[in-house]
Amino acid sequence: MQYSHEHLEIQKTLKRFITEEINPHVDEWEAAEIFPAHEVFKRLGQLGLLGLTKPEAYGGAGLDYSYSLAMAEALGHIECGGVPMAIGVQTDMATPALARFGSDELKREFLAPAIAGAMVACIGVSEPGAGSDVAAIKSRARKDGDDYVITGQKMWITNSLQADWMCMLVNTGDGPAHRNKSLVMVPMRDKGKLRPGIEVARKIRKIGMNSSDTGLIYFDEVRVPQRYRIGEEGQGFIYQMQQFQQERLWCAGSALVALDNCIRWTIEWAQDRKLFGAALSDQQWVQFKLAELKTEVEALRALTYRACELYVQGQDVLELATMAKLKAGRLYRQVPDTCLQFWGGMGYTWENKVSRMYRDGRLASIGGGADEVMMGILAKLMGVAKRPPAQG
């Protein structure tokens, strides 16, 4: 896959925006453990970057998925992990099923404002007892007239402290776990205030991704119209699984530039750092390890690009997207860990960009399906698993 002039121009625009309007504030947002999502998303919407692959009828650009991957890659220039993740939730996690299966009415009410940056979105799948095991969710929507009445809780929800709406996976029936769930659009706020029955039980403090707000959200008899359901009732699990291919490609793509930068920062440090009368970069072990890491990142790039190219052609890339997600998670642990060691004591300081990536990157092997889930899916696809995993 080769990026065209249009791809590169999108990346150039986004990098300029990051340099001028995001990175100068990252340290402040990290300390506050939240960033102004409405303000940032509004600017991204004005630049036309929140709906690259979404239909033009709702304000999107109608481009293929390679443009979303190009954007994900450019987000790696942000000097933290929390803000890119929040943007990715808006573009590639909370909105794909809505754009693909939602009614025209739903798309005009929820998708169009999300593309414009006028609304902040979140995706409500995980629960205290159901993270990687999506089929185990307990939240339920019972029918009452023309409405659903929703009760349950969602945990680890990115953007939820600021979100205007949630694309929520809930049980709408009593059948088999893979056939009794629906995706429902749930407005979270009315004139900026949480709607009755919705409670932010607590803000979750994490070891990394600090600028991204993450919440435990309670729903107590929250009423929404049944017309807010995305697509067919009982198909929510299937829609979510289909969406995971795109989400996992995004996760892999968003790692590439960030990992490149981590290596580059370390090379610059090693060239300046004097050790026993010579530069740290003169040590053969340092040279070889950095060369090895760079090779691993390029291998991930090749895998991710190949998966994206096939996805754009309409092929099923479950296997390749799963491999890319698995590899990205592993490299997000390996690269910052190795680089941090070369920084010595400076790498163990809180403000260091490599130590921040060390903390932030650890999530990549957990969120969006843990490494073990990825390997379970691959084992199933390879025909070596004795019984299928919960996902895939």
VOBAVO-500999 format. One record per atom (N, C-alpha, C): x, y, z. Coordinates in steps of 0.001 Angstrom, whole numbers, plus 500000, padded with zeros to 6 digits. Example, Ala and Ser with C-alpha at 12.3 -4.5 7.8 and 13.67 -1.06 7.14 Angstrom:
BEGIN
513190494310507800
512300495500507800
513200496700507800
512850497750507080
513670498940507140
512900500030507870
! end
This chain:
BEGIN
500845498805500000
500000500000500000
500879501243500000
500550502176499129
501283503429499038
500347504591499330
500796505511500163
500004506708500418
500077507648499211
498926508192498831
498855509147497733
499169510556498237
499185511497497324
499375512900497693
498289513340498679
497055512869498470
495952513247499355
496157512702500757
496634511462500855
496936510896502172
497977511755502893
499026512090502181
500130512832502791
499710514241503191
498810514840502422
498325516176502776
497489516137504048
496689515088504212
495924514928505453
496880514792506633
497911513991506463
498881513822507541
499616515127507843
499934515873506803
500611517155506984
499731518132507761
498455518197507403
497518519084508096
497389518697509564
497253517402509805
497084516929511173
498349517161511991
499513516904511407
500765517127512140
500929518596512511
500571519492511610
500661520923511911
499721521290513058
498502520745513035
497544521006514104
498073520487515437
498661519294515415
499218518706516633
500342519567517184
501220520000516311
502370520804516741
501937522136517338
500935522749516735
500535524097517147
499493524106518256
498589523108518291
497428523226519173
497252522089520171
498036521030520046
497893519932521002
499142519756521857
500290519519521244
501490519230522034
501861520321523040
501632521613522742
501950522621523764
501138522469525054
500029521732525010
499151521605526176
499177520214526805
499923519299526227
499868517905526675
500257517759528147
501324518414528565
501755518287529962
500670518780530917
500019519876530554
498935520425531368
497762519441531445
497392518860530312
496268517923530275
496593516631531022
497839516189530914
498243514993531643
498136515214533152
498563516391533610
498495516700535042
497050516809535519
496182517351534659
494770517511535010
493997516201534895
494587515205534240
493965513906533986
492674514031533172
492658514997532278
491554515174531342
491980516225530326
491441516162529119
491711517204528131
490370517737527632
490341518962527102
489067519554526670
488592518954525350
487903517833525439
487526517082524244
486638517892523306
485667518616523843
484784519390522975
485557520440522179
486505521083522830
487302522110522153
488189521505521073
488878520426521408
489784519781520450
489003519166519293
487897518488519596
487119517843518544
486468518867517616
486080520001518174
485506521043517320
486513521505516271
487768521677516687
488806522092515736
489076520988514706
489107519734515165
489309518632514228
488152518535513241
486954518795513728
485790518801512840
485886519902511808
486341521078512219
486501522191511290
487535521869510213
488520521057510559
489548520652509594
489094519471508740
487896518943509015
487371517837508228
488014516503508524
488530516322509756
489307515127510065
488559514078510877
487330514347511275
486607513390512110
485679512477511318
485586512692510020
484689511859509220
485284511461507899
486570511162507872
487244510867506607
486574509729505843
486145508702506561
485559507538505896
484036507510505983
483450508547506553
482004508562506768
481286509157505552
479983508841505375
479246509301504194
479200510821504078
479302511289502858
479276512735502613
477946513364503026
476868512582502969
475545513105503317
475475513589504748
476406513125505597
476377513509507011
477606514327507396
478280514867506406
479426515726506655
480764515051506521
480776513771506197
482033513054506029
482651513284504667
483815512671504458
484527512830503192
484306511655502252
483722510561502729
483418509423501873
484633508704501318
485769508766502027
487004508150501556
487117506710502060
488039505945501486
488205504570501929
489027504515503214
489124503299503781
489697503181505115
491186503522505168
491874503508504050
493303503841504084
493534505261504595
492557506141504410
492691507517504898
492554507566506419
491729506697506959
491617506607508412
492918506080509011
493529505119508326
494808504592508796
495885505677508740
495889506461507668
496859507549507552
496697508541508697
495450508826509066
495195509727510192
495670509102511500
495356507820511705
495784507141512925
497299507202513076
497998507005511966
499463507038511996
499960508429512389
499364509458511804
499794510826512098
499503511220513531
498480510633514135
498184510934515542
499323510518516466
500214509666515971
501379509271516751
502312510421517064
502148511557516397
502973512735516704
502555513393518018
501367513061518532
500945513611519822
501809512990520914
502313513812521816
503299513366522789
502668512770524042
501586512058523845
500974511252524899
500054510259524201
499562509277524942
498681508292524336
497208508571524526
496860509343525559
495458509530525898
494657510295524871
495221511363524329
494485512185523367
494269511435522047
495294510775521478
495028509985520260
493969508916520484
493997508256521638
493005507224521902
491599507811521929
491449508974522554
490132509615522620
489628509964521229
490520510447520371
490139510778518995
489758509510518244
490530508440518453
490233507177517796
488883506607518203
488489506813519456
487160506379519890
486092507100519068
486295508390518852
485324509192518101
485224508738516641
486362508459516025
486382508198514587
486235506724514223
486767505813515054
486897504422514620
486345503391515593
485705503829516660
485164502866517624
483691503122517943
483327504372518183
481946504687518549
481049504912517345
481618505223516189
480811505637515039
480721504663513863
481616503675513681
481520502827512479
480208502069512343
479720501433513411
478457500688513303
477294501627513036
477318502795513657
476280503800513415
476266504205511949
477451504456511391
477540504877509994
477115503768509040
477387502532509406
477124501409508500
475692500897508596
475160500816509814
473866500167510015
472774501085510550
473124502290510978
472134503182511568
471156503732510543
469983504092511024
468986504712510154
469429506115509769
468811506657508736
469103508030508332
468831508991509483
467752508758510198
467408509623511326
468492509589512400
468962508390512733
470008508268513742
471294508946513294
471634508761512044
472880509340511549
472828510864511535
471665511414511248
471543512875511268
471575513417512704
471027512638513641
470953513107515019
472264512924515788
473020511853515462
474209511535516247
475511511532515432
475486510966514228
476716510869513450
477163512222512929
476256512977512343
476623514275511769
477266515202512797
476701515346514009
477358516201514999
478711515659515460
478867514330515480
480157513757515859
481213514063514806
480827514000513534
481753514331512451
482135515803512496
481183516652512830
481439518097512912
482223518478514156
482338517554515118
483016517865516375
482123518595517357
480820518622517077
479875519287517965
479442518382519107
479632517068518969
479317516112520023
480505515188520239
480716514821521507
481751513852521866
481082512504522082
481664511469521502
481079510131521544
481904509189522405
481236508156522909
481949507059523569
481289505745523183
482016504666523372
481504503333523041
481379502542524337
480189502030524639
479931501340525889
479806499840525699
480908499132525792
480903497674525684
481338497049527014
482538497370527493
483102496730528676
482287497017529931
482282496037530821
481621496139532120
482542495566533179
482249495779534473
483128495251535521
483391493754535393
482419492985534906
482607491547534758
482711491079533330
482887492023532411
482939491656530991
483807492651530241
485088492303530101
486007493139529339
486234492515527980
487246491672527894
487500490977526631
486384489999526276
485673489487527289
484573488565527056
483283489359526830
483127489839525600
482007490724525276
480667490028525477
480602488731525212
479334488012525319
478791487983526745
479645488309527739
479254488197529141
478617489468529702
478378490476528888
477814491715529430
476451491457530066
476136492257531106
474892492090531854
473903493237531653
474341494382531171
473429495515530983
472250495104530118
471074495587530485
469854495110529830
468948496272529449
468272496111528316
467259497059527866
465943496311527709
464971496625528564
463652495999528442
462720496946527689
461778496374526999
460844497167526213
459701497669527090
459350498922526862
458198499520527535
457532500444526522
456485499971525880
455862500742524814
456811500867523641
457056502089523211
457971502336522094
459400502585522561
459653502409523852
460968502735524406
461717501484524852
463036501658525036
463854500750525826
464086501418527177
464103500631528232
464467501123529556
465725500365529964
466834501101530090
468162500500530225
468640500559531668
469127499415532150
469721499325533475
471016498531533369
472047499017534036
473328498322534002
474469499271534286
475661498839533939
476846499670534158
477879499371533084
478677500384532782
479758500250531816
481032500796532448
482136500081532250
483403500434532898
484526500516531881
485540501317532202
486694501555531331
486269502335530087
485304503225530218
484736503890529050
485461505206528766
486245505199527702
486994506380527278
486042507474526808
486315508696527198
485537509902526862
484243510028527669
483944509072528553
482612509033529152
482318510184530093
483341510817530659
483084511942531552
482684513199530788
482919513198529471
482571514357528650
481588514022527531
481289512749527329
480539512323526149
479115512853526134
478660513188524933
477265513585524709
476386512379524420
476985511323523874
476235510097523634
477135508877523699
476481507753523963
477182506470524026
476540505503523035
477356504834522265
476907503694521467
477054502480522383
475932501988522887
475935501056524016
475480499668523597
476268498663523950
475894497273523717
475131496768524933
473887496340524715
473027495893525815
472296494623525401
471884493863526400
471044492691526158
469609493149525929
469045492769524798
467655493120524498
466768491884524398
467298490721524763
466529489490524715
467137488449525623
466572487271525619
467017486189526503
467572484997525734
467869485171524459
468368484069523649
469846483820523850
470484483110522919
471923482831522992
472735484126523108
473847484060523833
474622485258524163
475093486032522943
475259485356521809
475729486033520605
474579486570519756
473336486322520193
472177486715519387
471139487509520182
471475487894521392
470483488588522227
470870490031522549
471829490564521820
472357491887522125
472092492864520989
471955494134521352
471742495187520355
472619496376520700
472977497131519675
473651498412519873
472595499505519895
472600500303520944
471599501350521130
472294502681521374
471837503707520696
472362505054520908
471703505636522162
472536506009523130
472038506528524398
472541507957524591
471674508966524480
472091510339524796
472494510409526262
473669510966526528
474182511002527894
473807512284528625
473657513358527859
473471514655528491
472350515446527829
471749516315528627
470746517253528150
471186518638528598
471539519486527620
472057520835527907
473274520786528832
474131519791528580
475385519682529324
475305518893530611
474090518619531105
473926517885532357
473554516432532075
474059515525532924
473728514118532762
472225513907532842
471708513060531971
470279512772531965
469886511973533206
468633512072533629
468162511297534782
468432509809534600
468934509189535658
469230507765535622
470654507438535216
471399508415534712
472801508198534325
473694508834535384
474613508064535899
475509508540536956
476945508168536622
477841509144536721
479267508845536653
479662508378538054
479739507059538211
480005506503539538
481384506904540040
482339506888539144
483664507381539520
484525507561538282
485464508457538404
486503508612537400
487619507646537751
488029506855536783
489031505825537031
490420506408536831
491238506341537867
492614506810537759
493491505662537283
494266505900536260
495022504851535596
496521505100535756
497328504102535445
498777504287535528
499311505041534312
498523505112533253
498912505828532051
497685506373531357
497871506865530134
496771507478529387
496048508518530249
496814509304530986
496226510170532008
495344511272531448
495646511781530270
494847512876529722
493505512402529179
493314511097529105
492052510538528633
491153510244529831
489955510829529850
489028510578530951
488361509219530771
488342508456531836
487825507096531803
486887506905532984
485679506401532733
484705506340533805
484009505012533979
483458504852535176
482493503809535481
481129504483535495
480231504054534618
478964504733534413
477813503797534802
476893504320535616
475706503567536007
474492504038535207
473650503088534840
472388503378534153
471254502760534970
470338503593535419
469230503134536249
467908503549535615
467281502610534910
465987502865534285
466060504071533324
467061504054532470
467247505146531499
466403504839530262
465542505750529921
464585505537528837
465087506163527539
465108505350526482
465439505847525144
464466505209524152
464136505891523069
463227505310522070
463844504080521401
463019503113521078
463525501926520378
464086502277519002
463655503390518453
464191503805517151
465660504220517260
466197504326518483
467608504635518677
468484503382518546
467866502236518302
468644501024518076
469320501093516712
470563500623516655
471303500558515396
471005499226514718
470446499288513529
470195498069512769
469169497173513419
469336495877513221
468359494891513676
468569494540515149
467467494270515815
467553493811517199
468203492436517230
469069492241518225
469755490964518379
471023490819517575
471357491838516769
472554491773515926
473725492586516476
473563493120517677
474587494004518223
475936493347518400
475961492101518861
477233491396519033
477938491241517690
477180490889516666
477759490718515328
478309492041514820
477533493116514972
478001494433514533
479295494814515250
479344494532516555
480530494895517326
481743494095516893
481560492810516606
482673491993516149
483196492475514789
482279492846513908
482699493374512607
483496494662512794
483066495466513731
483724496749513989
485128496557514541
485349495436515236
486655495207515847
487763495098514800
487466494628513596
488508494584512567
489072495986512341
488161496955512199
488579498329511958
489290498902513175
488746498643514353
489353499168515575
490779498649515755
490977497378515471
492306496791515687
493307497269514648
492855497514513426
493738498140512445
494133499539512903
493154500267513457
493451501610513953
494496501548515070
494340500606515977
495297500472517080
496710500230516560
496827499367515555
498152499088514992
498712500309514276
497857500967513470
498319502144512741
498750503271513653
498034503459514753
498344504565515658
499644504346516410
500163503115516399
501414502823517106
502648503185516303
502529503250514976
503712503273514117
504597504499514324
504046505681514161
504843506907514317
505277507090515763
504396506737516700
504748506863518117
505981506024518441
506025504791517939
507185503930518186
508425504448517462
508235504945516240
509353505574515523
509943506714516348
509064507549516903
509519508705517681
510275508271518930
509782507228519575
510456506731520772
511889506323520452
512083505648519334
513425505246518914
514261506475518553
513654507422517841
514389508627517427
514828509446518642
513930509639519597
514302510376520809
515483509698521514
515482508387521519
516525507642522213
517850507729521468
517799507724520147
519033507896519365
519645509262519661
518817510304519661
519315511661519937
519924511739521331
519260511103522303
519787511091523665
521115510336523711
521179509171523067
522378508343523122
523572509024522452
523295509833521450
524390510549520779
524951511674521639
524129512242522496
524566513334523363
525091512850524707
524603511717525169
524934511211526496
526347510628526507
527211511154527378
528584510666527495
528672509624528598
529377508540528295
529503507429529229
530915506861529123
531669506933530197
533044506442530223
533876507031529079
533707508324528862
534528509028527888
534071508918526453
532931508287526208
532421508147524836
530905508341524852
530339508551523667
528891508682523569
528243507325523820
527070507350524455
526328506110524685
526056505391523361
525856506171522305
525557505575520998
526744504830520404
527944504996520984
529098504255520507
529093502806520994
528251502508521964
528176501143522479
527459500249521458
528120499182521072
527553498311520036
526205497723520463
526068497396521741
524813496836522220
523666497817521986
523908499091522247
522884500118522036
522541500207520553
523553500235519712
523338500317518258
522492499141517770
522879497938518194
522197496744517701
520750496667518185
520515497022519433
519154496951519968
518244497959519268
518737499156519029
517919500156518342
517651499728516900
518638499131516258
518431498621514894
517383497511514895
517439496660515894
516473495562516007
515061496109516224
514933497101517092
513621497690517355
513051498349516107
513886499076515384
513430499731514162
512943498703513146
513627497579513053
513216496514512142
511845495964512534
511626495789513826
510340495284514309
509205496247513976
509452497540514128
508411498531513824
508095498524512332
509115498406511501
508871498363510055
508111497099509656
508367495999510348
507612494774510077
506135494961510438
505885495654511557
504501495962511933
503856496870510896
504594497833510393
504057498740509374
503664497950508122
504518497045507682
504227496252506488
502976495390506689
502864494767507853
501699493946508164
500431494787508193
500513495941508826
499344496819508948
498920497351507589
499869497779506792
499546498285505453
498911497196504589
499440495968504681
498874494880503881
497440494589504310
497200494561505620
495850494317506114
494902495418505657
495362496658505711
494528497783505294
494207497704503812
495197497378503001
494976497292501560
493915496243501229
493988495099501876
493003494048501639
491629494440502174
491609495138503297
490347495594503878
489644496565502932
490416497474502337
489859498432501380
489296497708500160
489908496586499803
489420495793498673
488165494991499020
487746495050500277
486539494355500684
486754492963501240
488014492604501480
488295491270501995
488178491225503512
487921490050504049
487907489836505491
489358489783505973
489698490663506891
491088490720507376
491156490429508865
490220489625509350
490204489310510777
491557488782511246
492142487864510481
493414487274510885
494530488312510891
494663489069509812
495745490039509724
495568491191510712
494332491669510873
494089492753511833
494379492290513255
494054491041513555
494331490484514874
495833490358515099
496552489908514080
498010489827514175
498623491203514398
498133492188513657
498675493547513778
498416494112515166
497209493907515686
496895494376517041
497786493699518073
497970492390517941
498830491644518858
500260492168518807
500770492346517601
502160492806517438
502328494231517939
501357495085517692
501444496460518173
501492496501519692
500647495695520343
500668495654521794
502009495197522333
502573494184521701
503878493683522145
504967494745521958
504962495424520813
505991496427520571
505808497660521451
504566497974521809
504333499089522727
504902498786524113
505149497517524401
505807497149525650
507323497068525453
507741496464524351
509163496201524130
509959497462523819
509443498293522917
510220499446522459
510437500471523573
509396500966524241
509645501935525315
510459501347526466
510259500064526780
511009499446527868
512503499423527550
512853499004526345
514261498951525951
514858500347525893
514117501283525295
514620502656525186
514779503301526549
513822503068527448
513901503663528777
515189503232529484
515590501985529296
516818501496529922
518028502309529466
518041502701528202
519164503478527684
519163504907528222
518028505394528669
517965506734529254
518444506749530703
518601505578531289
519088505511532663
518141506201533632
518699506942534584
517891507628535587
516907508609534984
517289509262533887
516376510204533238
515139509492532699
515283508237532328
514138507485531839
513148507135532931
513606507230534181
512737506885535298
512030508105535881
512163509249535221
511481510458535677
510106510548535035
509167511141535755
507772511169535318
507592511958534028
508329513050533868
508112513949532736
508728513447531433
509605512481531494
510279511987530301
509279511412529306
509440511761528016
508486511309526997
508525509792526804
509695509193526970
509802507739526837
509115507047528010
509271507589529211
508605506969530360
507091507123530245
506637508234529667
505196508393529438
504697507336528449
505461507096527383
505051506070526435
505107504683527069
506054504465527962
506152503206528698
504877502959529490
504344504014530124
503112503882530895
501897503773529990
501818504667529006
500650504705528126
500535503452527265
501658503004526735
501646501913525774
501250500574526356
501316500455527686
500980499162528303
499530498773528046
498674499764527831
497259499488527591
497027498730526291
497932498865525332
497707498291524003
497587496777524023
498160496127525024
498037494674525132
496819494253525945
496029495245526404
494845494959527218
493576495435526519
493526496722526157
492332497310525572
492069496808524165
490778496801523793
490398496364522455
490575494875522234
490662494120523319
490936492691523239
492360492426523683
492516491712524803
493848491437525348
494656490545524413
495975490524524620
496842489676523807
496344488239523766
495879487758524917
495442486366524991
494209486119524123
493333487125524042
492168487015523162
492615487002521703
493586487863521365
494099487883519997
494680486519519622
495434485931520533
496033484629520235
494969483536520150
493906483670520960
492810482714520869
492109482770519526
491885483989519019
491268484156517708
492158483540516622
493455483821516711
494378483291515706
494431481769515754
494426481217516968
494450479763517094
493201479147516466
492074479815516638
490825479344516023
490926479396514503
491418480516513993
491518480674512543
492526479700511929
493537479340512703
494549478393512225
494083476945512338
492969476740513029
492443475383513165
493095474567514249
493795475210515187
494472474459516244
493754474561517586
492792475476517714
492066475615518972
491023474507519079
490946473902520244
489996472805520465
488571473332520555
488427474548521088
487104475158521098
487262476636520840
486300477266520159
486439478662519751
486465479600520953
487275480660520869
487260481685521916
485972482485521851
485805483382522827
484559484143522927
484382485125521794
485469485563521170
485373486571520118
485893486009518813
485514486736517732
486010486395516415
485004485623515655
! end
